[in-house]
Amino acid sequence: MKGLKDDGLDGTKSVKLRWDLVPMECLDDLVKVLTYGASHYKAESWKELENPEDRYFAALMRHLSASRQGELNDSESGLSHLSHAMCNLVFLLWFEKHKEHGQV
């Protein structure tokens, strides 16, 4: 007897999110950056920044540029530039989603 589960893993088209596809160690790095930020400022203070889209885009590009030039870790936090870049993308996405719903 073969069991059935509607989770899309058997090749069926499922609308359920595939969390098993996310590389969790990368999410760990995102959380490290968020934890670092919360300890230096305050938790979720990133939502209160003026002109956030431009400022987080600029920070994203600085981290990507540093990484591209061979600098693996941010000198202030000691964390990966790509982790910081991922965090800035998450912030930009959050503002985009909340702007769509009139929440920003």
Short mmCIF file of the C-alpha atoms (twelve columns), coordinates in Angstrom:
data_MODEL
# 
_entry.id   MODEL 
# 
loop_
_atom_site.group_PDB 
_atom_site.id 
_atom_site.type_symbol 
_atom_site.label_atom_id 
_atom_site.label_alt_id 
_atom_site.label_comp_id 
_atom_site.label_asym_id 
_atom_site.label_seq_id 
_atom_site.Cartn_x 
_atom_site.Cartn_y 
_atom_site.Cartn_z 
_atom_site.pdbx_PDB_model_num 
ATOM 1   C CA . MET A 1   0.000  0.000  0.000  1 
ATOM 2   C CA . LYS A 2   1.362  3.360  -0.974 1 
ATOM 3   C CA . GLY A 3   0.526  6.378  1.183  1 
ATOM 4   C CA . LEU A 4   -0.669 9.674  -0.233 1 
ATOM 5   C CA . LYS A 5   0.247  13.181 0.865  1 
ATOM 6   C CA . ASP A 6   -0.604 16.335 -1.082 1 
ATOM 7   C CA . ASP A 7   2.730  18.136 -0.624 1 
ATOM 8   C CA . GLY A 8   4.005  18.261 -4.203 1 
ATOM 9   C CA . LEU A 9   6.954  15.951 -3.518 1 
ATOM 10  C CA . ASP A 10  5.483  13.185 -5.678 1 
ATOM 11  C CA . GLY A 11  5.498  15.325 -8.814 1 
ATOM 12  C CA . THR A 12  1.937  16.556 -8.441 1 
ATOM 13  C CA . LYS A 13  1.208  20.234 -8.716 1 
ATOM 14  C CA . SER A 14  0.755  21.434 -5.177 1 
ATOM 15  C CA . VAL A 15  0.155  24.968 -3.943 1 
ATOM 16  C CA . LYS A 16  1.923  24.258 -0.672 1 
ATOM 17  C CA . LEU A 17  5.176  26.082 -0.054 1 
ATOM 18  C CA . ARG A 18  8.296  23.921 -0.383 1 
ATOM 19  C CA . TRP A 19  10.241 24.875 2.738  1 
ATOM 20  C CA . ASP A 20  12.430 21.837 2.169  1 
ATOM 21  C CA . LEU A 21  14.026 23.726 -0.759 1 
ATOM 22  C CA . VAL A 22  15.387 26.533 1.428  1 
ATOM 23  C CA . PRO A 23  19.057 26.181 2.441  1 
ATOM 24  C CA . MET A 24  18.576 26.731 6.168  1 
ATOM 25  C CA . GLU A 25  22.222 27.613 6.845  1 
ATOM 26  C CA . CYS A 26  21.676 30.708 4.691  1 
ATOM 27  C CA . LEU A 27  18.648 31.670 6.777  1 
ATOM 28  C CA . ASP A 28  20.829 31.225 9.861  1 
ATOM 29  C CA . ASP A 29  23.202 33.843 8.408  1 
ATOM 30  C CA . LEU A 30  20.285 36.214 7.810  1 
ATOM 31  C CA . VAL A 31  19.229 35.808 11.442 1 
ATOM 32  C CA . LYS A 32  22.807 36.498 12.583 1 
ATOM 33  C CA . VAL A 33  22.725 39.859 10.772 1 
ATOM 34  C CA . LEU A 34  19.307 40.684 12.230 1 
ATOM 35  C CA . THR A 35  20.512 39.715 15.716 1 
ATOM 36  C CA . TYR A 36  23.617 41.864 15.307 1 
ATOM 37  C CA . GLY A 37  21.469 44.819 14.215 1 
ATOM 38  C CA . ALA A 38  19.047 44.341 17.109 1 
ATOM 39  C CA . SER A 39  21.914 44.320 19.602 1 
ATOM 40  C CA . HIS A 40  23.463 47.518 18.184 1 
ATOM 41  C CA . TYR A 41  20.249 49.460 17.678 1 
ATOM 42  C CA . LYS A 42  16.954 47.960 18.758 1 
ATOM 43  C CA . ALA A 43  14.845 45.131 17.435 1 
ATOM 44  C CA . GLU A 44  13.020 46.104 14.254 1 
ATOM 45  C CA . SER A 45  14.353 49.668 14.285 1 
ATOM 46  C CA . TRP A 46  15.105 49.143 10.573 1 
ATOM 47  C CA . LYS A 47  11.397 49.767 9.919  1 
ATOM 48  C CA . GLU A 48  11.688 53.315 11.287 1 
ATOM 49  C CA . LEU A 49  14.396 54.590 8.934  1 
ATOM 50  C CA . GLU A 50  13.662 57.648 6.780  1 
ATOM 51  C CA . ASN A 51  13.846 57.042 3.018  1 
ATOM 52  C CA . PRO A 52  14.371 53.300 3.581  1 
ATOM 53  C CA . GLU A 53  14.191 52.126 -0.037 1 
ATOM 54  C CA . ASP A 54  17.108 54.311 -1.145 1 
ATOM 55  C CA . ARG A 55  19.180 53.722 1.970  1 
ATOM 56  C CA . TYR A 56  18.769 49.934 2.024  1 
ATOM 57  C CA . PHE A 57  19.449 49.769 -1.712 1 
ATOM 58  C CA . ALA A 58  22.673 51.735 -1.171 1 
ATOM 59  C CA . ALA A 59  23.676 49.418 1.704  1 
ATOM 60  C CA . LEU A 60  22.837 46.372 -0.428 1 
ATOM 61  C CA . MET A 61  25.084 47.622 -3.216 1 
ATOM 62  C CA . ARG A 62  27.952 48.441 -0.829 1 
ATOM 63  C CA . HIS A 63  27.869 44.898 0.567  1 
ATOM 64  C CA . LEU A 64  27.632 43.333 -2.889 1 
ATOM 65  C CA . SER A 65  30.500 45.488 -4.149 1 
ATOM 66  C CA . ALA A 66  32.704 44.596 -1.182 1 
ATOM 67  C CA . SER A 67  31.953 40.907 -1.669 1 
ATOM 68  C CA . ARG A 68  32.599 41.108 -5.401 1 
ATOM 69  C CA . GLN A 69  35.952 42.746 -4.703 1 
ATOM 70  C CA . GLY A 70  36.976 39.809 -2.530 1 
ATOM 71  C CA . GLU A 71  36.175 41.060 0.976  1 
ATOM 72  C CA . LEU A 72  34.252 38.199 2.558  1 
ATOM 73  C CA . ASN A 73  33.206 39.742 5.874  1 
ATOM 74  C CA . ASP A 74  31.995 43.141 6.988  1 
ATOM 75  C CA . SER A 75  34.661 44.834 9.121  1 
ATOM 76  C CA . GLU A 76  32.147 46.134 11.688 1 
ATOM 77  C CA . SER A 77  30.073 43.009 12.324 1 
ATOM 78  C CA . GLY A 78  32.485 40.304 11.196 1 
ATOM 79  C CA . LEU A 79  29.578 38.723 9.302  1 
ATOM 80  C CA . SER A 80  29.439 37.879 5.627  1 
ATOM 81  C CA . HIS A 81  28.836 40.754 3.208  1 
ATOM 82  C CA . LEU A 82  26.443 38.489 1.324  1 
ATOM 83  C CA . SER A 83  24.479 37.892 4.531  1 
ATOM 84  C CA . HIS A 84  24.207 41.649 4.991  1 
ATOM 85  C CA . ALA A 85  23.140 41.980 1.351  1 
ATOM 86  C CA . MET A 86  20.466 39.308 1.856  1 
ATOM 87  C CA . CYS A 87  19.212 41.187 4.896  1 
ATOM 88  C CA . ASN A 88  18.963 44.422 2.909  1 
ATOM 89  C CA . LEU A 89  16.991 42.598 0.211  1 
ATOM 90  C CA . VAL A 90  14.613 41.260 2.858  1 
ATOM 91  C CA . PHE A 91  14.133 44.804 4.154  1 
ATOM 92  C CA . LEU A 92  13.454 46.109 0.643  1 
ATOM 93  C CA . LEU A 93  10.970 43.308 0.008  1 
ATOM 94  C CA . TRP A 94  9.238  44.005 3.326  1 
ATOM 95  C CA . PHE A 95  8.797  47.679 2.429  1 
ATOM 96  C CA . GLU A 96  7.517  46.742 -1.027 1 
ATOM 97  C CA . LYS A 97  4.947  44.335 0.411  1 
ATOM 98  C CA . HIS A 98  3.792  46.771 3.068  1 
ATOM 99  C CA . LYS A 99  3.593  49.661 0.662  1 
ATOM 100 C CA . GLU A 100 1.279  47.562 -1.557 1 
ATOM 101 C CA . HIS A 101 -1.066 47.209 1.390  1 
ATOM 102 C CA . GLY A 102 -0.827 50.852 2.472  1 
ATOM 103 C CA . GLN A 103 0.957  49.921 5.691  1 
ATOM 104 C CA . VAL A 104 4.044  52.105 5.224  1 
# 
